[in-house]
């Protein structure tokens, strides 16, 4: 890793298993990063995770170049400086479909959640280096401690109460516990009404009434949709598979899309590009973002996004009284902690629940 650091680094599409390479101004990829990304491919990380980790490596390398550090000499104390830099650093902008570059513009800094992912990616990178070159005794500047997480889910049987050790970075930042905000019924109605194609309507309804993530919608295969059983087999984060029941409106939109709009193609992905030179090819994440930008402006619902539709699903299910463990399975959460945020709903809903409960108690106790 003795190559001189460049003042600027880019993340570009590359003809390799990972699909991305970190290169300097000389156009040469950083071999160690390429090896790490290839390792993630071998471990069956999703292409979305690999792309995110590649961007994390870009940010780390930019910091190294800015502070004139060699990665092999970075210590834990240096990583604290990296965290501060991330909290108020240069923005990352998309320079087209094949390039990401760090610009000179400033923003308000990265969120704690994003910084924690950066730290996880950097920790994994140094772990990979240690495995590749054990004789060099490379130190990992992102130490990991063990925390206890108690599982109380009744579905875990006799050992449901036991603790498991979870590895977390000692540098990990506290993330604020934000309540998910869904769209209100009027916003949902306006957004859905603006969708003029069955394809766009089917994708939006899968998120809104099925709780799918945008990447899960894009990865959905024709053979994954079971019209007879009114369900879809979804491949979620970490390769976790789940079966999601489908609402009648969702099934109707999918059925009409497949019969009337879907281009003839050998591709098995359900949702394809409908027009242009890429007609018949799989719809990309960028294409989906473009669709939502257009329709939220058209409908006058600026908050509309794939993730917001998924939040709306979770919020609606929780308000309707769906058990948290059932909701966890529906949304494909790895643990119940992610689902519990939907239980902490708006104060108005909590007040209504409280008032209804008190009314039942008064009636039971004969207090009128």
Secondary structure, DSSP 8 states (H G I E B T S, - for coil): --S---S-EEEEE-SSSSSEEEEETTS-B-HHHHHHHHHHHHTT--HHHHHHHHHHHHHHHHHHHHHT--GGG--HHHHHHHHHHHHT-EEEEE-STTEEEEEEEE-S---HHHHHHHHHHHHHHHHHHHHHTGGG----SS-EEEEEEE---GGGGGGTT-EEEEEEETT-------------HHHHHHHHHH--SHHHHHHHHHHHHH---HHHHHH-BGGGEETTTTEEEEE-GGG-EEEEE--HHHHHHHHHIIIII----S--BS-B--SSTTTTSB--HHHHHHHHHHHHHHHT-TT--HHHHHHHHHHHHHHTT--HHHHHHHHT-SSHHHHHTTTS--HHHHHHHHHHHHHHHHHHHT--
